[in-house]
């Protein structure tokens, strides 16, 4: 799932109940465990978030995913990045690796 800008995160993530709307076609079944590869902006962080589908929206061709309980640190990191308080540490920490 690619978000064009950091402000798109505020539209897809609901902080009140820890859910996220994910546009998907085909829509996964209710109760299915899903993995969301999330990219925020063009040069923003790339994060893998796991959760469970709790409802589907066929008019919008997507589903609502309840974020797993172990994903809190990732969500906090994305929230901090969107607010502008954190640099993109995911790119500066890792060593470049090129395979032949």
Secondary structure, DSSP 8 states (H G I E B T S, - for coil): -EESSTHHHHHHEETTTTEEEEE-SS---TT-EEEEEEEETTTS-EEEEEEEEEEEETTTTEEEEEE-GGGHHHHHHHHHHHHT-S--HHHHSS------
